[in-house]
Amino acid sequence: MAAGGDGVDGMASMDGTVETARGGSPTADARTSATDAACDAAIHAARNAVSAALAPHPVPLSRQLADILARPVAETDRRRAFRHLSYWAGAAARVAAADMGEPLWQAASLGLPVTATTDTAHFLFEASLGSLDELDDTHRAALVHPGPVVIPVVRHLARVLGASAAQMADAIVRGYDAAIRVGLSVGPAHYVHWHTTATCGGFGAAAAAASMFGLDAAATAQALSLAATRASGLWQIRLEPSDGKPWHTSQASQLGLAAAAMARAGLRGPAHAFEGEKGFFKVMCPDAQPGRLVADPQGAWRIHETSFKPWPACRHAHPAIAAALAARATFGAGRLASPGAPPSANPAAPSPATGAIPSSASPAVTPSPIAAIDVQTYPDAIAFCNAPSPADLQQARFSLQHAVAITLLRGDPRFDAFEAGARQDPDVARLRARVRLAVSPALALAYPAHFGARLVITLADGTVHTFDAPDAPGDPECPLSDTELDTLIASLLHAGAWSAEAIRLHQAGYQDLCATTGAPRGLDDGATLAVPLRGHG
């Protein structure tokens, strides 16, 4: 029970009155009892609200969602889908050519020869690639990365079915919408234990596959219901060394494809798989918000709310990186660099091995004039990215301390910013040690609709400078330009060992598909967009 004024618990006496263990007054006890009763009533009301929301509806939620997904997709929506498809190709191509590429291919192919582009091995391989470099698109409020799960399904079925580019785009739009809507509906408590890209992504894969198969709303509802019965993905993968993350995205893609294939064959799922007594919300979502699953049924497709990530780090670190870049741009060499500091190693033009927006070439910053750096942000950013001394690549990508220090010192954090050389750099380590993390109530209130950070830098002379990033580059509030996104994608494809000619053809094809004047060109050609990444380039 809540305590009285001195923080000591109250105790009930034999006659039912309340007395305090140490000198509490009857008035204070009455206030305490009233407060406790109000809290209990609020908790009871909240539980009743969730139960009421989960009560069976005349039209099951899976069918309501399927009806929403059956809406037509406009050309503007398709153009957006092509941008995400191109972005995914860049991120996945780099992973495919990196050290993890070969073991992931061996796992997908079972070590057996693969001769056909329609072989399931290509699908399983691509479904494991999209999130490994932390360059996966993000819907902030849903806390879901749709692309790594949805796009491999669409590409695989385009190869198998011979689908057009237009059909692929429509399926991507619908798949993103399903994954995001489910992510919005699961409630904050779900994210504590469950990897939402895995648990919610499977619904997106099912919706995308249903669209590719041409299923009607009734059959799509069956696919969604079947997917709900197998949703999974534990967050233990982020608490210790593990290669489970690519398996999560892969299994979510496989789940969605299988669910849609079953529905296509006439198999059924439980109608109330979302809201039923032993359904998805009841079992996995303690504070579910079912109404958000089907809210605004005629609103804009949710793919337009999805962010592109410019830097290969956890999205929770991006606002702090943006604030650090603002600090670097403000101070330059004049205020933060020691005399004789070397010039920046980062050129203004994009490096072949980057994965970030090109930055202006400003001199490097040295840590000596900085006394302290306070990063104020929302709780999940600290929960996910509190690694003051990252020991490996993965920890560095999930370290606010490292992200801020390396950005202040070197500018845009590219892939090498998280490698061993950067992690072990003495200047980086010294500056990283001066980074302190704290929760900002205002930014916590804005989250998850906005991912924000404030950087407060205290210099050795006692002066304090503050830099705010209420959103991050790539968010709808501060989108990447077409040029910035194209440059990022080209650099990723280059890092993925694609030839200059292959990159040129890739960019030209997507420019035709995304043309805003005249009729888009190439909408009938799905084969080019779905060429397997293994051996491509």
QUIPEMO-V362686 format. One record per residue. PSI is psi in whole degrees, 0 to 359 (999 if undefined). NEAR is the number of other C-alpha atoms within 10 Angstrom. Layout:
BEGIN
<<PSI:NEAR> <PSI:NEAR>>
END
This chain:
BEGIN
<<152:12> <152:13> <161:18> <200:21> <332:13> <8:10> <14:9> <137:15> <147:16> <159:19> <141:15> <132:10> <174:10> <330:7> <7:6> <354:8> <171:12> <129:17> <156:18> <156:19> <341:12> <84:12> <29:11> <151:18> <154:13> <323:13> <314:9> <320:15> <321:20> <319:15> <318:13> <314:20> <319:19> <320:12> <316:14> <318:15> <321:13> <318:12> <315:13> <320:12> <320:12> <317:12> <316:12> <319:11> <320:12> <318:13> <320:14> <324:12> <317:15> <316:18> <319:16> <320:10> <330:15> <355:22> <139:13> <134:16> <150:12> <325:6> <114:10> <151:18> <325:25> <323:27> <323:21> <317:18> <318:23> <322:24> <321:17> <319:20> <345:26> <355:15> <154:13> <153:10> <129:18> <169:12> <323:18> <325:12> <320:19> <318:25> <319:21> <320:18> <320:26> <326:23> <319:21> <323:24> <317:24> <318:21> <315:26> <318:24> <318:25> <311:27> <317:28> <324:29> <320:28> <317:26> <320:24> <328:27> <354:18> <184:13> <325:10> <345:13> <313:19> <311:15> <326:13> <322:21> <319:20> <321:14> <319:13> <323:20> <356:18> <22:11> <11:11> <156:10> <141:9> <121:13> <336:7> <139:9> <340:17> <0:18> <141:15> <335:15> <321:23> <320:22> <311:25> <322:24> <309:27> <329:33> <349:31> <0:29> <328:30> <342:32> <357:24> <330:22> <11:20> <26:19> <59:26> <134:28> <156:25> <134:23> <114:24> <305:22> <327:19> <344:25> <46:20> <142:27> <95:29> <321:35> <310:31> <338:32> <316:38> <313:34> <319:30> <325:32> <314:31> <316:30> <318:28> <313:27> <331:20> <321:26> <318:21> <318:15> <347:14> <39:14> <160:21> <166:20> <324:24> <318:21> <322:23> <314:29> <317:30> <318:22> <321:31> <314:35> <314:28> <321:31> <316:34> <317:30> <316:27> <312:33> <318:34> <316:32> <318:25> <318:28> <322:30> <334:25> <346:23> <340:26> <157:20> <326:18> <332:13> <320:19> <343:21> <320:13> <340:13> <138:19> <103:23> <330:28> <327:30> <310:30> <322:30> <334:32> <328:36> <327:37> <322:38> <319:36> <320:39> <316:39> <319:36> <316:37> <320:34> <320:31> <316:26> <324:24> <347:19> <29:14> <147:19> <179:15> <323:21> <315:14> <324:23> <322:30> <322:30> <319:28> <316:34> <319:33> <318:29> <319:27> <323:30> <327:27> <350:16> <10:15> <137:21> <173:20> <94:22> <142:17> <359:16> <337:13> <337:14> <357:16> <350:8> <164:9> <129:11> <148:11> <27:12> <341:16> <312:21> <330:22> <323:17> <311:26> <322:33> <314:26> <328:23> <319:33> <315:32> <317:20> <311:26> <317:32> <315:29> <319:19> <317:31> <322:32> <320:18> <316:17> <322:24> <327:20> <1:10> <7:11> <151:14> <152:17> <170:20> <130:17> <324:20> <44:22> <331:23> <305:26> <1:23> <171:19> <325:15> <34:13> <184:19> <309:22> <314:25> <321:19> <322:12> <356:20> <87:21> <329:15> <46:19> <150:26> <73:20> <329:22> <331:14> <341:15> <324:24> <18:21> <151:14> <61:10> <340:14> <12:10> <178:8> <149:12> <139:20> <349:18> <333:26> <346:17> <0:17> <139:24> <147:24> <141:24> <121:26> <343:27> <145:26> <65:26> <163:30> <139:23> <332:28> <339:25> <346:29> <319:27> <320:26> <323:31> <316:30> <319:26> <322:27> <322:31> <322:23> <320:20> <316:21> <318:22> <326:15> <312:14> <319:16> <213:16> <336:20> <324:11> <329:13> <344:23> <141:21> <158:15> <136:9> <13:6> <140:13> <155:13> <162:14> <143:17> <353:12> <119:20> <162:12> <328:13> <153:12> <137:17> <147:18> <332:15> <21:17> <188:24> <39:31> <165:24> <138:26> <141:20> <162:15> <146:14> <95:15> <153:19> <154:22> <156:23> <140:28> <152:22> <348:22> <323:14> <353:15> <124:20> <321:17> <151:20> <119:25> <121:17> <115:26> <126:24> <196:28> <160:26> <319:18> <328:17> <321:28> <320:20> <323:12> <333:18> <41:24> <88:20> <86:18> <333:20> <75:16> <131:21> <344:12> <180:13> <314:17> <316:19> <323:23> <321:26> <344:25> <40:28> <111:26> <321:31> <313:29> <318:31> <317:27> <314:28> <312:28> <327:27> <318:25> <324:28> <322:23> <354:24> <207:28> <125:25> <105:27> <188:23> <320:17> <348:15> <345:23> <1:25> <174:15> <321:14> <319:11> <319:17> <325:22> <0:14> <126:11> <321:11> <319:17> <316:24> <318:20> <317:14> <322:23> <324:26> <344:15> <4:17> <127:21> <145:17> <142:20> <152:14> <133:17> <119:17> <322:13> <317:14> <328:19> <323:19> <324:11> <336:14> <144:18> <4:18> <331:13> <135:19> <114:26> <164:28> <152:31> <134:24> <122:27> <112:21> <122:22> <121:17> <168:18> <334:12> <5:9> <350:11> <147:10> <134:14> <136:14> <137:15> <126:19> <140:18> <86:21> <339:19> <174:20> <155:27> <137:21> <343:21> <160:21> <330:14> <334:13> <71:11> <155:14> <140:19> <164:11> <321:11> <316:10> <317:16> <319:21> <319:20> <318:20> <312:27> <316:28> <319:25> <324:24> <318:29> <321:30> <316:23> <337:22> <13:24> <24:20> <144:21> <161:14> <321:13> <320:10> <321:15> <318:20> <316:12> <320:12> <309:19> <319:17> <319:12> <317:17> <329:20> <322:19> <316:16> <328:22> <10:21> <134:14> <353:12> <134:7> <181:6> <137:12> <145:16> <143:15> <9:18> <338:16> <347:11> <93:18> <337:21> <319:17> <322:14> <342:21> <12:25> <130:18> <143:20> <330:19> <114:17> <3:11> <155:13> <999:17>>
END
